[in-house]
Amino acid sequence: MLSWSMNFSRMDVRAFEVLLKSSMCPSRQSRITIQGYTPIVDYDAVGYDVTAVMQLKVEGSALGEITETLQEHDQMMSVYEVTGDYDIIAIGKFTDTDDMNDQIKALVTDPDIKQSNTSIVLNSVAENEQFEITTEDKTE
């Protein structure tokens, strides 16, 4: 039986379980392809309507420490180590530009962050999108 922290009726949960049994989900879960289920939150509706994309150039030996620090920030949605002009790209959600500015200023005071560039998202064209994975079933 599924357990939910959200308010679903028994019928909703039962319908979901039936759909899962008849889909490829159980086999993908058993092969650890599906690692969990996450609700898609409308952050605008709960007051987090500023999205910022931060690019950070970091002292090489501090890369792990900086990415860990970013991960610990509740408002950081994604943190990536990347190639190119910057070492890290982080995406965060904030209540307003003052909130964003305060958090970024606190972050860039770290002496291991050599350079930063922040862009504010004007319009989210696609976010939390999933795509269909087409693979051959190798159990045959």
RAWOKA-V439924 format. One line per field, one symbol per residue. psi: psi as a letter, one per 30 degrees, with the letter a starting at -180 (. if undefined). A space follows every 10 residues. Layout:
# RAWOKA-V439924
psi: ???
This chain:
# RAWOKA-V439924
psi: kkkkflikle eeeeeeeeee egafeeeeef ggejfakkkj kjeefggigk kkjkkkkkke fgeeeeeeee efkegjekkk kllaflfkkk klklelfeee eeeeeeeffk ffjeklkkkk kekjekkgkl lkkjlkjgf.
